Amino acid sequence: MCLGVPGRIVRIADQNGIRMGDVDFGGITRRACLAYVPEAGVGDYVVIHAGFGISKVDAREARRTLKLIEELEPNKERS
């Protein structure tokens, strides 16, 4: 089983000939390889697994998934 987390691309740059991007995961930004998702651009959501973008995902579905992950956080106050 693998876990892929959706994030929003905030910047794309070439790094030594490899398409890389800064991806925002609800306030935390990480660098990820975007070579496998050439159709994704700044503002798009992509599923990241082990530092690699593996698929582009609909923004609505990405937000829904992020909300579900947030609800799983331990010790989080529930309203």
C-alpha positions in Angstrom: 0.0 0.0 0.0 1.3 3.5 -0.8 0.3 6.8 0.5 0.1 9.8 -1.9 -0.8 13.2 -0.6 -2.2 16.0 -2.8 -0.5 19.3 -2.8 -0.8 22.5 -4.8 2.1 23.5 -7.1 3.4 27.0 -6.2 6.5 27.1 -8.3 8.1 25.1 -11.1 11.8 25.2 -12.0 14.4 23.2 -13.8 17.0 21.6 -11.5 19.9 20.0 -13.4 17.6 19.1 -16.3 14.8 17.7 -14.1 11.4 19.4 -13.8 11.0 20.2 -10.1 8.3 22.1 -8.2 7.6 23.6 -4.8 4.4 22.0 -3.6 2.2 23.3 -0.8 0.5 20.9 1.6 -1.7 23.1 3.6 1.0 25.5 4.7 4.0 23.3 4.5 6.0 23.5 1.2 8.3 20.8 -0.1 10.3 20.3 -3.2 9.1 17.4 -5.5 10.0 16.0 -8.8 7.3 16.8 -11.4 8.9 14.9 -14.3 6.0 12.3 -14.4 3.3 15.0 -14.5 4.3 17.2 -17.4 0.7 18.5 -17.8 0.7 20.0 -14.3 1.3 23.7 -13.9 1.5 26.3 -11.1 -1.8 26.3 -9.2 -2.6 22.7 -10.1 -2.9 19.9 -7.5 -0.8 16.8 -7.8 -0.5 13.6 -5.8 3.0 13.3 -4.3 4.4 10.0 -3.3 8.0 9.7 -1.9 8.9 13.0 -3.4 7.5 12.4 -6.9 4.4 13.8 -8.5 2.5 10.7 -9.7 -0.8 12.3 -11.0 -2.6 15.5 -11.5 -5.8 15.7 -9.4 -8.9 17.8 -9.5 -8.8 20.8 -7.1 -12.1 19.9 -5.5 -11.0 16.3 -4.9 -7.7 17.4 -3.5 -9.3 19.8 -1.0 -11.7 17.1 0.1 -8.8 14.6 0.6 -6.8 17.2 2.6 -9.8 17.9 4.8 -10.1 14.2 5.5 -6.4 13.9 6.4 -6.8 16.9 8.7 -9.7 15.3 10.5 -7.5 12.3 11.2 -4.9 14.3 13.1 -4.6 13.1 16.7 -5.4 15.5 19.6 -7.2 17.8 17.2 -10.1 19.7 18.8 -13.4 18.7 17.1 -16.2 21.2 16.8 
